[in-house]
Amino acid sequence: MVSETGNRWSGKEVVSCDIPDYCQPYLEKYREALIESVAETSEEMMERYFEGDEFSVDEIRAALKHSVCDGSVVPVSPGSSIVIQGVYALLDDIVKYMPSPDMRQIAGINRKSNEIYQANYDFSKAKSAYIYKTMMDPFIGKYSLIKVCSGVLKSDDTVYNVEREVEDKVGKLYVLQGNKPVEVKELHAGDLGALAKLTDARTGDSLATKATPILYGKAEISKPYTYKAYKAKNKDEIDKLAQSLNKIGTEDLTIRTVNDSENRQMLIYGMGDLHLDVIASRLLNEYKVEMLLEKPRVAFRETIRKTADVEYKHKKQSGGHGQYGHVKMRFSPSDDMTVPYVFTQEVVGGTVPKNYYPAVEKGLQDCCVKGPLAGYPVVGVKAVLYDGSYHPVDSSEMAFKIATVGAFKKGFMDASPVLLEPIVSLKVVVDDTNTGDVMGDLNKRRGRVLGMNPQGGGKTEIVADIPQMELYGYSTDLRSMTGGTGTFSYEFARYEQAPADICQKEIEAAAKEEA
């Protein structure tokens, strides 16, 4: 477009050719846009543009490089890595239009003096580098890919990890050519290289000297919101799966694993369904361990809506001392969903001795871990022990604990139990043309749209409250609706009562699991 010449592939060679007729309208359209961008670089260029002057190829390239360097123009270079076409053109464009390291500025913080340190890729200054990526090689181990920001890094140097405040010995230095490491003796300011087997180093860490500890700002890592439950296909590969995921997580910081002990499942978070599928494929191909991905269980809660007054007597006689515990309790909503239960006692006359109160509370505590309705944690219950009886010989803490468990199960089921589902505050940023489709989809997912905020640049942020269970598969659906331009984020907001049909399904599923 710059030189208005045509080129085509002839085998592995690029040869000149005439511009096809069907390309001529596009050439005129995009060249006009290019010339306008060139004209906007200075007032002199703008005057020449309005006067109808033609810009030379050198002037266009100089202006284009200026626009690329300040970020106002983003070049696109076509090619194919499969057949190695377009690589030379890309490298040529990088040399012609991209900023070289000696033109760029980079600064960090000197942790000793707390002053700004202008590294600026100056090889005469103290050595410092930034780890921009980590790779796990199955044969050699971990590679820390670095950008040398100042000074000269040599093999057998000692570097100081400013982030973790530890020193590490540099063994060999490498330059990666594809996936092949080539050993070098030195890396100079501005170079991209790799260090092998740095023990404590992580992506985003800064390497420097202890005398001049320079800390560079970390790149912003996207937060993963798409998650699934996972497990090893073979039970004897559980440890191998955990180790393999840890290695992949060292390379890719957008992966996160969580042990969801409440629902007895392991969760893996990623940037989308495809991302999680790629991780599973890598585990199988590179680490020879198969991971199964499943729909995750939702962290429901159980509570009650009414008051129940119950009496429960635990009495058992077998050889020797028997067991006797008798409680009368009242269960009602506590209106505090942040704690499982609130326990108080109103016993008069010592019908239940004080030394058994802790046993009663321990029984409540155990019951709230796994509720009677569907096996989910219990919240928002107020339990009052107001009467009971004891036996001077047969009563024990265990007997009163068992009696409390029985009373809780009966009282909970008599007090109109319900399931609470987690509600998240969702923010979706989409093009203005997609807002209708996205809002309609949120309504189908039982979402409540709270507002819309213009973001500029033809973008709108939609804010909504939505049940967390309805977000399963949302990343794929949002990508489909917006052509890949939509993004979303969410955070937990509160618990709300689940609809009756959802409650019924969860109760039936819990009953099947118990059976």
C-alpha positions, 0 to 999 in steps of 0.5 A: 500500500505504501509503494503501490506495487503488487507482489505474489508468492511463487513457491517459496519466492516473492515476485512482482506482479500487476495489481489485480483489478478487483483489488484496485478499489480497496487499494484506493480506499485504504491508501486514502486512509493511510495518507490521511494518517500521514497528514495528521502527523504534523501541521506541515503535512496537513497543509501539503495534504490540503494543497494536493501535494503527493507524499514520497514513499520515504515521507510516508514511511517516516510518518507511519513509523512515527504514528506506530511508535506513538500508538495511533496506528496499529499495523497488520501484517498477513502471513502463515506460520504453517507454510512460513509465508510472510515472515520476511515481510513481518521482520522487514516491517518490524525494522522499518516501523517498530521502535528500536530499544535505543529509542524506548524509555523504561524506568523502575524503582530503586528499592534502596533509595526509593527513587526512580531509576531510568534504565532506558536500555543503557548497557553502561548502567547496572544490570537489571532485567524483567521476567516476562514469561516462564516456560517449562521444558520437559527435559531441561526444566524451567526457562525464565524468559527475560528482557534485559533493561540495563547493563550486561548479563553474563553467564555465572553472574549472581542476580538478585530477585528484587520481588522475592528478596533472594539471590540466585546463581545464573548458569547458562544464558540462552537465546531461543530460536523457536523452541530451540535454546542457543547458548550465548555468553552475554545478553546486552541491554535490549536483548531478549534471552532466557535463564535456566533453572532459576529456583524462586523466579516467577513471571513478573519478577525483576532481576538486578544486583543487590547493590542496585535493586531495581523493581519494574512494574508488572504486566497486568494479568487478566483475571479468569472467570470461567471455571469447571470442576476437574478430576483425574480420569484414573484415581492413581494419577491424582498426584501427577495431575496436581504436579502437571497443573502446577507446571502449566500454571507456572507458565500461564498465570491466567490459570487458577485451581481452587479446592472447593471443600464445601462441595467436595470438588476441585475447580480450575479457572481459565479465560474461557471454555476453549482455554480450559479445553486446551489445558486438558489437551496439553495435559494429555499430550505433554504430561500424559495425564488425562483430566476430566472437566465437568459442570461444577456444583454451585455453592448453595446454602440452606436456611429456614423461614419459619419458627419450629419448637421441638423436643428430642430425647436420646435414651439408650440403655446397654450394659453398664452406663446408658446414654441420656440426653433430653433437649427442648429447643426453638429454631427460628431465622436469625436474619444474619446470613454471614454466620451459620447459627446463633446459639442462646439458652433460656434454661431455668432451674438447672433442668439442663446443667451448664456443663452440657451447653458446649455439647449442645453448641457442638451438635449445632456446629456439626449439623450446620456443616451439612444441612438436612435439606440437600447437604449444603452448609446452613446459615441464618439459624437462631437456636434457643435451648430453653428446657430439657432434662438429664440423668445424674448417671447416664447423661454425658456430653455425647448424649446431649450432642446426639440429642441436639443433632436430632432436634436440629434435623427435626426442627429445621425440616419443620421450619420451612427450609429453603435453599439459597443460591449465590448471586453475583454482580455482573459487568458486561462490556459490549459494542453498542450494537450488541446491547439488545442481544446481551440484555435479552440473554441476561433476562433468559438467565434470570438476571436483573439488569440494573443499569447501562454505562456508556464507556466511549468508543462505541462501547457500553457497560451493562450491570446486572445481578444474576444467579451464579449457576446461570453463568455456566457457559456464558463466555462461549455464548457472549463470544457468539453474540458479540463476535468475540468483542464482549468481555465480562467480570463478576464478583459475589454479591449475596445469597437469595432464595432459589426458585422452587423448581431449582430447590426441587432439582437440588434436593432430588440430586442430593437424595440420589447421591446419598442413595 
